């Protein structure tokens, strides 16, 4: 009886943590997709390529864009 309750609680906890991680990954993917579309530092051709990369390689493409494509859109601080 106790083992079943503990197993159920552990399964629920795993489900909730997994759901939170999945939601965070989706939000990050959507943020990078919107940023790639609106990035003024990219030409139209580069935007199309980045959008396709982000769409067809969802999480990996978002991470690559975050480190490679995103900094081009930032202006100087001075």
Buried (B, 14 or more C-beta within 10 A) or exposed (E): EEEEEEEEEEEEEEEEEEEEEEEEEEEBBEEBBEBBEEBEEBEEEBBEBBBEBBEEEBEEBBBBBBEEBBEEEEEEEE
